[in-house]
Amino acid sequence: MLNSISKHLLHCALLLSLLVFFEVFSGGIKINENSFVSIDPWEEYGTIPTILLYTLRFLTFLTLPQVLFNFFGLVFYNAFPEKVVLKGSPLLAPFICIRVVTRGDYADLVKSNVTRNMNTCLDTGLENFLIEVVTDKSVNLPKHRRTREIVVPKDYKTKSGALFKSRALQYCLEDNVNVLNNNDWVVHLDEETLLTENSVRGIINFVLDGKHPFGQGLITYANENVVNWLTTLADSFRVSDDMGKLRLQFKMFHKPFFSWKGSYVVTQVHAEKEVSFDNGIDGSVAEDCFFAMRAFAKGYTFNFIEGEMYEKSPFTLLDFLQQRKRWLQGILLVVHSQTIPVRNKLLLGISVYSWVTMPLSTSNMIFAGLYPIPCPNVVDFLCAFIAGFNIYMYVFGVIKSFSLYRFGVVKFLACVLGALCTIPINVVIENVAVIWGLIGKKHKFYVVQKDVRTLVTV
C-alpha cells in the first residue's frame, strides 16, 4: 500500500500530466505553426463582433483567482494526509457543543444521526460535550444527559429580522437560552452531517490549540450508500474545492477570502456572539457566507481542521439545481451588502461574478471554435490552464472520495470516467441555476430532501 507522501506525489504528477496534455491539445502551448490563428478578426468579423468575442474570452479570467487558490492548495499541502493523531488528551479539551439546526421535517434522520454522532464522540474518547438540536418544530429527541432539544418559538424575532437558519442560530445565543461559557466551542452541523473519528480528533486538536476562533474541514459525499450517482459525482468538484481553495486560504492566510461552508463549522462562543447571526434578511439566505465575511471584517482568524465529515449529495437533479440557485442568490446578497467592506469581499465578489457570467463563458467555448481569434500566448496558456485544471478537480474529487480498495479498479475507474461525463450536465445545471437565480425570488431558503427513507414508497 502506498504511503501518504507517495500518493501526493502521484497526484501531483497526474495533475501536471493532464495540464500539459490539455495545453498542447487545446493550443495553449503552441508546438507548430498550425496552432496559431492567422486571421484578422477585425477584418473577418467586423468591429462589434470582434469586441464581443474578446470580451467573452477575457471573462474566463474571473475564475483565475479561485483556480490558483485551488491549484496551490492541492499542490502545496499533502492531499492524502494520514489519519489525524491527537496532540493532547480528549479529557483536557474544553467543552464542545455539537449544534444541529433543522426545521424538524426529518425527525427520524435527526434522532438517528444524533445517536451515531454521540457514539462517534465517545469512541474517540471525547467526554466533555453536548449535542444540541435546534428545531422549528419538536423532533421528540429522547432525554439524555448529553443531548438537548431547543425548539425556536414561532413568535421569536431577532432585532434585525433575520430568518431561516440565521434566526434559529441567533436564538441559541440569547441569554435565556444559551448555557455555554464564552470559552466553550460550538461545532455546527447540518441535520444530515455525520462525524467521523478522524474529524473529532481534528476538532479536539483545533480547540486544544486555541489560536483561531473559527475553523472548518473537509466534507465528502460518496460514503455508505450513494443515493444519486449523478449528483454525487458532480459534487466531487466540491471535495477538491475543500482540499484546495478552502485549505489554502485557512492554512496559509487564516482568512475566508472565498467564504466557507455552512456545515462542519467550528466556532468559539465569545467570537460567535461578537460576529452574530442577526444579520437581517440579506444575511439569511447564505448565512454561513455572511457570517464568515463579518468575522473577516472584524479581524478574526480561521484555520483548516484535519479530518473529514460525511454528507450526501442532493437526491434529485431538481434539488441539486435548487441548492445551487440558493447559494448563488445568497452569495450575491452578501457581495452587494453595504455592511461588508469591499476589501473583505473582493475575491468573493470576483468568484461569484465568474459564476453569474457562466452562461457567457459557456457560450465562449462554442464561439471560440466557430470564430477563432488571435490572442497573446499567455492568454491562450491561462485559458487552457483554467479549463484543464477545472477538469482535474472532478478527477481528484473522485480519487479523494472513492476508495480504490473498496470499489476495485474497474468500478473506481468507472467513477472517474463518470465524473468527467457529468461535467456537461453540471454545466447545464449551473447555467440554469444562474438564470433562475437572477430572475427568481431572492429571499427564499430551499431545503433539499435529506432522508433517503422518505423516498421509499410502501
NUVEX-984701 format. One record per residue (C-alpha): residue in one letter; x, y, z. Coordinates in steps of 0.001 Angstrom, whole numbers, plus 524288, in hexadecimal, padded with zeros to 5 digits. Each point is the difference from the previous one (the first is absolute). Last residue first. Example, Ala and Ser with C-alpha at 12.3 -4.5 7.8 and 13.67 -1.06 7.14 Angstrom:
! residues 2
S835667FBDC81BE4;A7FAA67F29080294;
! end
This chain:
! residues 458
V751F0804E8801FB;T8066D80B6C7F8F9;V80E418020B80364;L8049D80E077FE81;T7FD36802DE80E46;R80AC07F69A803E7;V80A17807E37F88B;D7FEA780AF8809DE;K8053180D5A7FC21;Q7F7BB8054E7F4C0;V804EA80DB37FD19;V7FC9980C11807F3;Y7FCF580C4B7F824;F8020680CD880723;K7F98480B587F8DB;H803EC80E497FFF8;K804128015D7F1CF;K7F3B07FD067F831;G803DF7FC127F247;I805F3807B07F4AD;L80E5B7FF2B803B2;G7FF0A7F2CC8069A;W7F8B27F9DF7F4BC;I80A54804A37F657;V80B297FBAA808BD;A7F9A57F30A803AC;V7FD807FD107F198;N80E668024F7FD30;E8041E7F77780B75;I7F6FB7F5257FB63;V80565800A17F222;V80E127FFE3804DD;N7FCF47F482808F6;I7FA837F8527F4A4;P80C14802FA7F7C4;I808E97FC3480B75;T7F8A67F37E80380;C807CF7F81D7F619;L80CB780390806DB;A7FA607FB0A80CD2;G7FBB27F3747F957;L80DB77FDAD7FAC1;V805838012E80DB9;C7F5167F76E80562;A8025F7F5D47F55D;L80E6B8001D803C4;F7FC057FC7780DF6;K7F6717F5A77FB38;V80AAD7F9567F81C;V80ADF8016380A1D;G7F8827FAEE80BCE;F7F5668073C8077E;R8048D7FEC580E16;Y80EA37FF487FD70;L7FF9A80B457F664;S7F88480809809F0;F7F74D80A987FA72;S7FFFE80DFD804F9;K80E0A804787FE0A;I801C37F9A27F2AB;V7F280804DA7FC10;G8031080DF08040C;F80D337FF047F92C;V7F9917FCDD7F306;Y7F5AB80A9B8016C;M80A5080A3A80352;Y807E67FB087F45D;I7F5C6805967F6D2;N8012F80D24806DA;F80EBE7FF367FE23;G7FEEF7FDD67F161;A7F67F80B457FDFF;I807CA809B280826;F80D017FBD37FA19;A7FA86800D17F22E;C7FB6080DE580278;L80D1C8033280660;F807EC7FB147F46E;D7F75F806BF7F5E2;V8015480CCE80759;V80EC27FE62801BB;N801957FD8C7F173;P7F9A880CFA7FC9E;C7F2E97FE0F7F936;P7FBE87FDA27F1ED;I7F1637FDCC7FE1C;P7F8E97F3B67FBE8;Y7F1A5801607FBF2;L7F9417F2D77FFF6;G808BC7F94C809E2;A8014D80B9F80921;F7F176802AE7FE2C;I7FC2C7F30C80601;M808FD8008380BC8;N7FC9F80E788015E;S7F1AB7FC50801DB;T803D67F99B80CC4;S806CE80C5980497;L7F3B8807D17FCE7;P7F72A7F68C8076A;M80A1E7FFF480B0C;T7FF4D80EAD801D9;V7F9517FEB280D44;W809DA7F59D80431;S80BD4808597FC8C;Y7F85580A8D806F5;V7FFC97F79680C40;S80EBB7FE537FFD6;I8033980E437FD6A;G7F6F2803C880B28;L806157F60280937;L80D68805467FC78;L7FBA780DE780335;K7F7C07FCCB80C0A;N8092C804BD80AAF;R8055F80BD27F8B3;V7F232803EB7FC1E;P7FBBB801A780E1D;I7F4067F7E4803F4;T7F4B18082280567;Q7FBD28055F7F2BF;S7FBF07F27A7FB6F;H801CA7FD6C7F165;V809B67F4F580204;V7F7877F9EB80A9C;L7F38F800C27F7E9;L8076F7FA177F48B;I804647F4F0808F0;G7F1EA7FCFB803A1;Q7FB008000C7F20C;L80AE97F7397FB3B;W7FEB97F68B80B60;R7F1457FF807FE74;K801217FCD07F177;R80A257F57480294;Q7F7037F926809AB;Q7F43F801467F715;L807817F9897F4E4;F8049E7F49C8085D;D7F2407FEA980581;L7FAC27FF4D7F215;L80A9B7F63E7FC4F;T7FB617F70180AE5;F805EC7FA0680C53;P808B780B8B80334;S80DC77FB9A803CA;K801C57F8B680CC3;E808428044080B7A;Y80BEB7FABC80716;M80A48806EF80815;E80EA08004B7FD5A;G80BE0801A0808B9;E8097080B6E80125;I7FA9480D44803AB;F803F180BC37F7D8;N801E980CB880759;F7F90880CF980155;T8033C80D7980552;Y7F75080AF5804FC;G8027680DE07FB46;K7F2498057D800FB;A7FEC58006A7F128;F803807F18C7FF3C;A7F5C47FCB280A4A;R7F5FB807B97F83C;M8040F7F9017F379;A7FF077F2AB8067F;F7F285802F6805A0;F7FAE5804A57F2D8;C804F27F3977F976;D7FA137F6F780A33;E7F314807437FFD1;A7FE537FDF17F16A;V7F172803607FF84;S7FF58806C580D40;G809E880AEF7FEC5;D7F792807DC7F6A7;I7F46E7FE508093F;G806FC8064280B58;N80D377FC9A805A4;D7FCE17FA7080D5F;F8095E7F4857FEB8;S809A5806818091E;V80E51803FB7FE43;E8021B802DF80E6A;K7F7B67F49180489;E8075E7F6B17F71C;A80CE98055780507;H7FC397FDD180E51;V7FAE67F2647FCEA;Q80BF87FAC67F8DF;T7FC3D7FB097F297;V800F07F3687F83E;V7F87E7FF0A7F32B;Y7FEE67F24D7FA6C;S7F3C9804E67F90D;G7FCB280CFB7F983;K80BC18004B7F6E9;W80A9180A7D7FF02;S8027F80DBE7FA9F;F808FA802747F448;F809F1808838072D;P7FD217F92C80CD9;K80CD1803BA806C8;H80A527F7D4806F2;F809AD8035D7F50F;M807A67F35D7FE34;K7F7B57F5B5806C7;F7F2BC8068D7FE4E;Q800E1805417F21A;L807A07F40F7FB7A;R7F6AA7F602805E1;L7F3B8806497FA8F;K805CC8019B7F265;G805A87F26D7FE5C;M7FB277F4FF808A7;D7F2908062580184;D7FEE58033B7F182;S804517F2397FC94;V7F4A57FAAA807F3;R7F6F6809E67F99C;F803CE7FB057F278;S7FC537F23080438;D7F260805B78015C;A7FD3F7FCA77F1C0;L803057F1C480304;T7F6428003F80B2F;T7F5D7807217F7C1;L8009A7F5A47F553;W801637F45D8091B;N7F3838031480769;V7FDB87F88B80CA3;V80DE47FB60802D3;N7FFCE7F6B980B91;E80B7C8014C80978;N8085780BAF7FC85;A80100807347F329;Y7FD7580DDE804E7;T80C67805108066D;I8014D80B8180954;L80D64805C580319;G802FA8093680B2C;Q7FC1980CAC806A4;G8051A8094980A55;F7FCF180C5680791;P8055D8057080CC4;H80E507FE437FC06;K80B687FD828092A;G7F8CB7F67D808DD;D809687F4AB7FDF0;L7F7747F7628089B;V7F43E804467F7EC;F8066F7FBF17F328;N805B67F35280527;I7F2A37FBFF80541;I7F9C1803B47F301;G809B67F7A07F877;R7FDB47F48580930;V7F1578018B7FDD5;S80247800B07F143;N807C67F34B7FFE1;E7F6197F916808A2;T7F5E58038B7F5D2;L7F49380941801BC;L7F3EF7FEC77F7A7;T7F8D880B687F9D3;E7F1B17FDCF7FC60;E7FA3D809D68099E;D809DF80A667FC53;L80B14801A780998;H8058E80B3580805;V80AC97FC6180997;V7FF81809A880B48;W80B2D802D580966;D800968047880E1E;N8081580BB180447;N7F44E80923800B2;N7F8797F69B80898;L7F4A37F8247FABE;V7F2067FEE980520;N7F9C8808F77F5CD;V7F1308010880091;N7FD1A80B3C8097C;D80BE6807987FB65;E7FC5F7FECF7F19D;L80AB27F95F7F812;C7F7B97F42B7FC7F;Y7F5B08091C7FA4A;Q80A66805437F6BD;L801EB7F2857FA33;A7F1667FE457FDD5;R7FE8580D4C7F986;S80BD47FDD57F76A;K7FA667F2E47FB9F;F7F3B9806497FA93;L7FE4A80E8680236;A806F180BD4805BA;G7F72180B6F80350;S80AB280932804A2;K7FCB27FF5B80E7F;T7FCD27F18D7FF64;K7F2197FB0F80077;Y7FA507F4B6807D2;D7F1567FE4A7FE2B;K800F97F20E7FAF0;P808587FC2B80B9A;V80CC77F9107FC78;V7FFCB7F2358058B;I80CC87FC87806B6;E802C47F19E80232;R80B4C7FC60808DE;T8088C7F3F87FFCD;R80B0E7FAA180869;R7F7F87FD5C80C52;H7F5EE7F8E57F7CC;K7F17A801EF7FDA8;P7FB8C7FAAB7F2E5;L7FEA380A6C7F556;N7F1C08028C7FD62;V802A18066C7F2C7;S7F96280C8E80473;K7FD3580A787F60F;D808CE80B4F7FBEC;T80BFA7F87980469;V80CE38019780710;V805BE7F2C88038F;E80AFD8013B809DF;I80A377F56F8021B;L80839801F080C46;F80E707FDB680267;N80A937FDC280A45;E802537F17E7FE49;L8073D7FE367F32A;G8070F7F2E37FF8B;T7FEB27FDCE7F160;D7F5EB7F54E8022F;L7F82B8099480848;C7FFCA80A1C7F524;T7FC297F5D37F5DE;N7F5467FAE6808FF;M7FA4980DA18013B;N800A8801D27F141;R7F8A87F35A7FD8B;T7F5848030980A1B;V7FE1B80DD57FAF0;N7FFB07FA8A7F22C;S7F4B27F6DB80314;K7F86880A8780732;V801A8809B37F4D4;L7FC747F6117F58F;D7F3CD7FBEC80762;A7FBD480E26801CF;Y8012F803C97F1B4;D7F72780BEE7FEDD;G804E68061080CA1;R8049880CA77F9D1;T80DB87FC24803A7;V80C418058680652;V809D47F6C88064D;R8092C8055780A5C;I80B567F7F480540;C803CE8070480C83;I80E287FE388041B;F805458028680DB4;P80EAB8020C8004A;A808F87F4807FD04;L807F07FA6580B3B;L7F8D47F2EE80015;P802507FF0B7F156;S80E817FEB38035F;G809538078C7F78A;K805B38004D7F255;L7F6887F5A77FB0D;V8046C7F9A97F34C;V7F7EB802677F3CD;K800A77F4F87F623;E80A43802207F590;P7FEE380B4C7F683;F7FCA57FD827F1B7;A8001D80D507F973;N80CA9803C8806C9;Y8008780EC47FF4B;F806D98085A7F5D1;V7FA287F93D7F40B;L7F1647FF42802D0;G7FFCE80D3B806B3;F80868805F07F54E;F7F6817FBCA7F568;N7F3988033580799;F804DE80DAD80346;L80440801EB7F1DE;V7F2B67FB967FAF6;Q7F959808F8809DD;P8077780BCF7FAF4;L7FEB67FC047F184;T7F1397FEA67FF8F;L7FDDF80DFD7FB7A;F80A3A7FD277F599;T7F6247F9027F75E;L7F91080CF67FDE3;F80BBA803367F74E;R7FB687F7327F4FC;L7F210804FA80057;T804E580E047FF2B;Y8090C7FC5A7F4B2;L7F4927FA427F86C;L7F75380BBC802FD;I80A648098E7FB4C;T801897F7EC7F3A3;P7F1567FFCD7FDA3;I7FF9F80EEA80173;T80B7C802EA7F6FE;G7FD8F7F6EE7F471;Y8015C7F14E7FEA0;E80B007FDD07F615;E8065680D867FF9B;W800458021D80EB1;P802537F16A801E5;D80CE8800497F860;I802B47F1BC7FD06;S80C8E7F8B280337;V7FBE87F85180C0A;F80C1D7F8A280472;S7FFF97F16D8031A;N8026F7FCA57F1BB;E80D9C805E880142;N8046D7F5418091F;I801BA7FD1280E7F;K7F72780A67805D9;I7FD477FE5680E6E;G7F22980483802C7;G7FC2D7F99C7F336;S7F5277F77280572;F807397F3037FECC;V80D1D8059180449;E7FA92806CA80C1A;F7F7187F471802F5;F80B2E7F6437FF9C;V80897808C480866;L7F4FE801E4809DC;L7FCE37F16B80077;S80E3C7FC8480233;L801A280A4980AB0;L7F3E37FB4C80748;L804087F1BF7FED4;A80DA48032980511;C7FA49807C780B58;H7F6D97F4AD80360;L80B477F66F7FF42;L807DE808A98093B;H7F495800B180980;K7FE0F7F1517FFD8;S80E7C7FDCF8027D;I7FFB08098980B6C;S7F48F7F90C80681;N8055E7F2477FEEA;L7FCEC7F69F7F506;M7FAF27F27080398;
! end
